[in-house]
Each structure stands twice: as structure tokens, then as C-alpha cells.
Amino acid sequence: MENPYWSGWANRLKSKELVELSSLLLEGIAPVRYVFSTLLNASAPFFGPVTRSSLNALADLVEDPHESRDFLRYVRERGAE
């Protein structure tokens, strides 16, 4: 299932050549994914509504291993275009 933020995130990662680094981080945080997700959610109130919504979506992505894997596949497929 594609998240409405994925396209923007993928474009930013690709434009800054951070696809491989983001893959490494998303795969590498597995042992602490719930802690990282909680930190993202805890920081959300300090931002505006649009950023807050994006941070919450990112926290959900980080917390869910299936969504993380789907996002990485999406980013890699877009990188091949």
C-alpha cells in the first residue's frame, strides 16, 4: 500500500543521493524501531500540522517492518526509472 508521502520522500532521497543510506538506516534500525518511532511521534507537536502529519507517517513507516520494506522497494523502483 502506497502512502501519500512516499513520492515526495522518494524524490528527496533520490535528489540528494541518499537512497542507499536511507535503505541502510531503515534496515539497520530494526532492533530499535519502536524507540525511534516513539521519538518521531514525540517530536511531532513541535512542528506545524503538515510536518507533524509527515512525521507521524514516517513514524508509522519506521515502526512497521512490512511498510518499511514496501517503501524501500518503492524507492528502489523509482530510482531505476
C-alpha positions as CSV (number, residue, x, y, z in Angstrom):
1,M,0.0,0.0,0.0
2,E,1.5,3.3,-1.1
3,N,1.5,6.2,1.4
4,P,0.7,9.7,0.0
5,Y,4.1,10.9,1.3
6,W,6.2,8.2,-0.4
7,S,6.5,10.0,-3.7
8,G,7.9,13.2,-2.1
9,W,10.2,11.3,0.2
10,A,11.5,9.2,-2.6
11,N,12.1,12.3,-4.8
12,R,14.0,14.0,-1.9
13,L,16.1,10.9,-1.2
14,K,16.9,10.5,-4.9
15,S,17.8,14.1,-5.5
16,K,20.1,14.2,-2.5
17,E,21.6,10.7,-3.5
18,L,20.5,9.3,-0.1
19,V,18.7,6.2,-1.3
20,E,21.4,3.7,-0.2
21,L,21.9,5.5,3.1
22,S,18.2,5.5,3.8
23,S,18.0,1.8,2.9
24,L,20.8,1.0,5.3
25,L,19.2,3.1,8.1
26,L,15.7,1.6,7.7
27,E,17.1,-1.9,7.6
28,G,19.5,-1.3,10.4
29,I,17.2,0.2,12.9
30,A,15.1,-3.0,13.2
31,P,16.3,-3.6,16.8
32,V,15.3,-0.1,17.9
33,R,12.4,0.7,15.5
34,Y,9.9,1.2,18.3
35,V,12.2,3.6,20.2
36,F,12.9,5.6,17.0
37,S,9.2,5.7,16.1
38,T,8.3,6.9,19.6
39,L,10.9,9.7,19.3
40,L,9.5,10.8,16.0
41,N,5.9,10.9,17.4
42,A,7.1,12.7,20.5
43,S,8.8,15.4,18.4
44,A,5.7,16.0,16.1
45,P,4.0,18.6,18.4
46,F,6.9,20.9,17.9
47,F,6.2,21.3,14.2
48,G,3.4,22.6,12.1
49,P,0.4,20.5,11.0
50,V,1.8,19.4,7.6
51,T,5.2,18.5,9.1
52,R,3.5,16.8,12.0
53,S,1.4,14.7,9.7
54,S,4.5,13.7,7.7
55,L,6.4,12.8,10.9
56,N,3.6,10.7,12.1
57,A,3.5,8.9,8.7
58,L,7.3,8.4,8.9
59,A,7.0,7.0,12.5
60,D,4.4,4.5,11.3
61,L,6.7,3.5,8.4
62,V,9.6,3.0,10.8
63,E,7.6,1.0,13.2
64,D,6.1,-1.4,10.7
65,P,8.7,-3.7,9.1
66,H,6.4,-4.5,6.2
67,E,5.7,-0.9,5.4
68,S,9.5,-0.1,5.6
69,R,10.2,-2.9,3.2
70,D,7.5,-1.8,0.8
71,F,8.8,1.8,0.9
72,L,12.4,0.7,0.2
73,R,11.1,-1.4,-2.7
74,Y,9.2,1.7,-4.0
75,V,12.2,4.0,-3.7
76,R,14.5,1.5,-5.5
77,E,12.0,1.0,-8.3
78,R,11.7,4.8,-8.7
79,G,15.4,5.0,-8.7
80,A,15.5,2.6,-11.6
81,E,13.3,4.9,-13.7
